[in-house]
């Protein structure tokens, strides 16, 4: 069926979806309802809203008769997609209330009942009146959440498998999810410009992996002047992130963390660009020209000639230790931009280097689980001459990057208590 002249009612049924309304191959399924209206009401099992076909709804051409469209009191139906689509018509009266989700991104949890929706009216729609009266198309090809995603004490995610874009804050708490693979079609997050957390994974005790199948292809609206905060808290004790997930998403979009209760996965994952990882054993065994190093990078006595191997070193998955060397400068880390470290010790430790005059590291983003301590101790007394006597690194390209790392400098060289 391509065109329905009239209207229809689906109410008080046991239907779980509306797949019988199949989509024509060459055009949209249209309803010219005029005075009859379209009503989807009181269907207690209806939940697969995204299996609806594309629907174009219109009233009379002279606008004397509006098409009434109601999606009401379907307690399992996520109807939040029904207010932001690209095909507009000015003669449709819309009412979407009493469903699991309505227009406006109402937060839902397992205590929500239909009585919670009694006072909700069309004010839940966007405040732009043209969007309220002109905007209704259910299009399976245009699966965009415009009011964020909030899942609390909810475990049915079948309706999310075709979602491609989410605009707003994502909040997933108190679920039994093992991963987020149900968001397999997501390709873009548009987060608000806020100092609050925009992606919250909290109290999901069975979640062991992030599990976005296409995480390397997910885009965001991140700009150099924005800072997105994520929170990963109280998940399964073995929850881990792969180096590929860190590189291709969290580092690529310069994500900051309020908490990151995670480990580094043993498997590396597959990078978007197939660059090999080097597992660190010692500076002598380290290959030349490694871009990604896995493990704590330790530079110590006898390694002075091998530090040239670090010229093309970009990412470290572990802590950095420079100790007991005869180095006078450490400018071989001038391409080290990002570090991820999930251990309890200081993320960078520079100590007992009596000749070391400076350390050049242009760090842009550092992800740590426990602390952000950087230790300077028992080095050359003038190690901070080039930073004006301030604890830190030289040769940081952009001023704002100094603040982005948010380090806590400790140790005797920084005027603090001795660390050992």
C-alpha positions in Angstrom: 0.0 0.0 0.0 1.3 3.4 -1.0 -1.5 5.9 -0.2 -4.3 5.7 2.3 -7.1 8.1 1.8 -9.0 8.2 5.1 -7.5 7.3 8.4 -6.9 4.4 10.8 -7.1 3.5 14.5 -4.9 1.0 16.2 -6.1 0.8 19.8 -6.5 -1.7 22.6 -4.5 -4.3 20.6 -1.8 -6.8 21.5 0.4 -5.7 18.6 4.2 -5.4 19.4 5.0 -3.4 16.2 3.4 -2.0 13.0 5.4 -3.8 10.4 2.3 -4.7 8.5 2.4 -1.0 7.3 5.1 -1.8 4.7 7.1 0.9 3.0 6.7 1.3 -0.8 10.0 0.9 -2.7 9.8 4.2 -4.6 8.0 6.7 -2.4 6.8 7.4 1.1 3.7 5.8 2.6 1.2 8.6 2.6 -2.0 9.1 4.6 -4.5 11.8 3.4 -6.7 11.6 6.5 -8.6 14.9 6.5 -11.3 14.5 9.1 -10.7 10.9 10.0 -7.4 11.1 11.8 -4.7 8.6 12.8 -4.9 7.1 16.3 -2.5 4.7 18.0 -3.8 4.3 21.5 -3.9 2.0 24.5 -1.7 -0.7 23.0 0.0 -2.3 26.0 2.6 -4.3 24.1 3.5 -1.9 21.3 7.1 -1.1 21.6 9.0 -1.4 18.3 8.2 2.1 17.2 11.2 2.3 14.9 9.8 -0.5 12.8 7.2 2.0 11.5 7.5 2.8 7.8 8.0 6.2 6.5 4.7 8.1 6.9 3.7 11.4 5.3 0.5 12.8 6.8 -1.6 15.6 5.4 -5.0 17.1 5.8 -7.1 18.9 3.3 -5.3 21.0 0.7 -7.3 24.2 1.6 -6.2 23.7 5.2 -9.9 23.8 6.4 -9.5 20.3 7.8 -6.5 19.3 9.9 -5.4 15.7 10.3 -5.6 14.6 13.9 -2.6 12.4 14.9 -2.5 10.9 18.3 0.0 8.4 19.8 -1.3 7.9 23.3 -1.0 5.6 26.3 1.2 3.0 24.8 3.3 2.3 27.9 6.2 0.4 26.1 6.5 2.6 23.0 9.4 5.0 22.6 7.6 7.7 20.8 10.3 10.4 21.3 11.2 10.3 17.6 7.9 11.8 16.4 8.8 15.5 16.5 11.9 16.1 14.5 11.8 14.8 11.0 12.6 16.4 7.6 9.2 16.2 5.8 6.8 18.9 7.1 3.2 19.6 6.5 1.2 22.4 8.1 -2.2 20.7 8.5 -1.4 18.1 11.1 -2.5 18.3 14.8 -0.3 16.2 16.9 -0.6 14.7 20.4 2.0 12.3 21.7 1.5 11.6 25.4 1.4 8.7 27.9 4.0 6.6 26.1 7.3 5.3 27.4 9.0 8.3 25.8 7.3 11.3 24.3 8.5 14.4 22.4 10.7 16.4 24.8 13.0 13.7 26.2 11.1 12.9 29.4 13.2 10.9 31.7 11.9 7.3 32.2 12.7 4.7 34.8 11.1 1.6 36.2 8.8 3.6 38.6 7.2 5.6 35.8 3.6 4.8 35.1 1.0 6.2 32.8 -0.3 8.3 35.6 2.9 10.3 35.5 1.9 11.6 32.1 -1.6 12.9 33.0 -0.5 16.6 33.0 1.7 16.4 29.9 0.4 18.3 26.9 1.8 19.5 23.6 4.1 21.8 25.6 6.4 18.8 25.5 7.0 19.6 21.9 9.7 22.0 20.7 8.7 25.6 21.6 8.8 26.6 17.9 5.1 26.5 17.0 6.0 25.6 13.4 7.6 22.4 14.6 4.5 21.6 16.7 1.9 21.9 14.0 3.9 21.2 10.9 6.2 18.4 11.9 5.2 14.7 11.8 6.9 12.1 9.8 7.8 8.6 11.1 10.7 7.6 8.9 12.7 4.5 9.6 15.6 6.0 7.6 15.8 9.1 9.8 16.5 7.7 13.2 17.7 10.6 15.3 17.2 11.2 19.0 17.0 14.9 19.6 16.4 15.0 23.4 19.3 12.8 24.5 19.1 9.2 25.7 18.2 8.2 29.3 18.1 4.6 30.3 17.5 3.8 34.0 16.5 0.4 35.2 15.6 -0.5 31.6 16.9 -3.5 29.8 14.8 -3.6 26.6 16.9 -1.9 23.9 15.5 -3.4 20.7 14.1 -0.1 19.6 17.6 1.5 19.7 19.2 -0.7 17.1 18.6 1.7 14.2 19.4 4.9 15.9 22.1 6.8 14.0 22.4 10.1 15.8 21.8 11.2 19.4 21.6 14.9 20.3 21.8 15.7 24.0 23.0 14.1 27.2 23.4 10.3 27.4 22.7 8.8 30.8 22.7 5.0 31.3 22.3 3.8 34.9 21.3 0.8 36.9 21.0 -1.6 34.0 22.1 -5.2 33.3 23.8 -4.3 30.1 27.1 -6.0 29.4 28.0 -3.5 26.7 26.6 -0.8 24.5 26.4 -2.9 21.3 22.7 -2.2 21.0 23.8 1.3 19.8 25.4 -0.4 16.8 24.1 2.1 14.2 25.1 5.3 16.0 27.4 7.4 13.9 27.2 10.8 15.6 26.9 12.3 19.0 25.9 16.0 19.4 26.5 17.0 23.0 25.5 20.3 24.6 28.2 22.9 25.5 28.2 22.4 29.2 30.5 21.9 32.1 28.4 19.0 33.3 28.8 15.3 32.3 27.4 14.6 28.8 27.9 10.8 28.8 27.2 9.0 32.0 27.7 5.2 32.5 27.1 4.5 36.1 26.1 1.6 38.3 25.8 -1.0 35.6 27.4 -4.0 37.4 27.5 -6.4 34.5 29.1 -4.1 31.9 32.6 -5.4 31.1 33.1 -3.6 27.7 32.1 -0.5 25.9 31.3 -2.5 22.8 30.4 0.2 20.2 30.9 -1.9 17.0 31.9 1.1 14.9 33.4 3.4 17.5 36.2 4.5 15.2 33.6 6.0 12.8 31.5 7.9 15.5 31.7 11.6 15.1 31.0 14.4 17.6 30.5 18.2 17.6 33.7 18.7 19.5 35.6 21.9 18.8 38.9 23.2 20.2 37.0 25.5 22.6 34.7 22.8 24.0 35.4 20.2 26.7 33.2 17.2 26.9 33.0 15.3 30.2 32.3 11.6 30.4 31.7 9.6 33.6 32.4 5.8 33.7 31.7 4.7 37.3 30.8 1.6 39.2 30.7 -0.9 36.4 31.9 -4.5 36.5 35.4 -4.8 38.1 36.8 -6.1 34.9 35.4 -3.3 32.7 38.2 -2.4 30.3 38.8 -0.1 27.3 41.0 -1.1 24.4 43.8 1.0 23.1 42.0 1.3 19.8 38.9 2.7 21.6 41.0 5.2 23.4 42.8 6.3 20.3 40.0 6.4 17.8 37.3 7.9 20.0 38.4 9.3 23.4 41.7 10.8 22.3 40.4 11.8 18.9 37.7 13.9 20.5 39.8 15.0 23.5 37.3 13.6 26.0 37.8 14.4 29.7 36.6 12.1 32.5 35.0 12.8 35.9 35.6 9.2 36.8 37.0 6.4 34.7 36.6 3.1 36.6 38.3 1.0 34.0 41.3 -1.1 33.1 43.3 -1.3 29.8 42.1 -4.4 27.9 44.7 -7.0 27.1 43.6 -7.0 23.4 44.4 -3.9 21.5 41.4 -3.7 19.2 41.7 -2.6 15.6 42.7 0.9 14.8 40.9 2.9 12.1 44.4 3.3 10.5 46.2 0.1 10.8 49.2 1.2 12.8 51.0 -1.4 14.9 51.4 -1.2 18.7 54.8 -1.8 20.4 54.8 -3.6 23.7 57.5 -2.1 26.0 60.0 -4.4 27.6 63.1 -2.2 27.6 64.6 0.7 25.7 67.1 -1.7 24.1 64.4 -4.0 22.8 62.1 -1.3 21.7 61.8 -1.1 17.9 62.5 2.2 16.1 59.7 4.5 15.1 57.0 3.2 17.4 53.9 5.5 17.3 52.0 3.5 20.1 53.7 2.0 23.1 51.9 -0.4 25.5 53.2 -0.7 29.0 55.1 1.5 31.4 57.9 3.3 29.5 61.0 3.3 31.7 64.1 5.2 30.6 67.0 4.6 33.0 70.8 4.4 33.3 72.3 2.9 30.1 69.4 4.0 27.9 70.8 7.4 26.9 71.7 6.3 23.4 68.4 4.6 22.8 66.1 7.6 23.5 66.4 8.5 19.8 63.9 5.7 19.1 61.2 7.9 20.7 61.3 10.6 18.0 58.0 9.4 16.4 56.3 8.4 19.6 52.7 9.7 19.9 50.7 7.6 22.4 51.6 5.9 25.6 49.4 3.4 27.4 51.1 3.3 30.8 53.2 5.6 32.9 56.4 7.4 32.0 59.5 7.0 34.2 62.8 8.7 33.6 65.2 7.8 36.4 68.9 7.6 37.2 70.1 8.8 33.7 72.9 11.0 32.6 70.6 12.9 30.2 71.0 16.6 30.0 67.9 17.3 27.9 64.9 15.1 27.1 63.6 16.4 23.8 62.9 13.1 22.2 59.3 13.2 23.6 58.4 16.2 21.5 55.7 14.2 19.7 54.1 12.6 22.8 50.6 14.1 22.8 48.5 11.6 24.7 48.8 9.2 27.6 46.3 6.7 29.2 47.3 5.2 32.5 45.1 3.2 34.8 47.5 2.4 37.7 47.8 4.0 41.1 51.3 5.6 40.8 52.2 9.1 39.4 51.5 9.1 35.7 54.9 10.7 35.0 58.0 10.2 37.3 61.2 12.1 36.6 63.7 11.6 39.4 67.4 11.2 40.1 68.7 12.7 36.9 71.5 15.0 38.1 72.2 16.6 34.7 68.7 17.0 33.4 68.0 20.6 32.4 64.5 20.3 30.9 61.9 17.9 29.6 59.9 18.7 26.5 56.5 17.0 26.3 53.6 18.7 24.4 50.9 16.7 26.1 47.3 17.4 24.9 45.2 14.8 26.8 46.1 12.5 29.7 43.5 9.9 30.9 44.1 8.5 34.4 42.1 6.5 36.8 43.5 7.2 40.2 45.4 10.5 40.2 47.1 13.0 38.0 50.4 13.3 39.9 53.6 14.2 38.1 56.8 13.7 40.2 60.0 15.8 39.9 62.6 14.8 42.4 66.4 14.9 42.8 67.1 16.3 39.4 69.4 19.2 38.4 68.4 22.2 40.5 67.8 24.3 37.4 65.5 21.9 35.7 62.7 24.5 35.6 64.8 27.5 34.5 63.1 27.5 31.1 59.6 27.5 32.6 60.3 30.5 34.8 60.8 28.3 37.9 57.3 26.8 37.6 57.0 23.0 37.7 56.1 21.6 34.3 57.3 20.8 30.8 58.7 23.1 28.1 57.7 23.3 24.5 54.0 23.2 24.9 52.6 24.5 21.6 49.3 26.0 22.7 48.8 27.9 26.0 45.4 26.3 26.7 47.0 22.8 26.6 48.8 23.7 29.8 45.5 23.8 31.6 43.9 20.9 29.8 46.2 18.3 31.4 45.4 19.4 35.0 48.5 17.8 36.5 49.3 17.8 40.2 53.0 18.4 40.4 54.7 16.7 43.4 58.2 16.0 44.8 61.1 17.8 46.2 62.0 19.7 43.0 58.6 21.3 43.1 58.9 22.5 46.7 56.8 19.7 48.1 57.5 16.8 50.4 59.9 14.1 49.2 58.0 11.3 47.5 59.9 8.3 48.9 
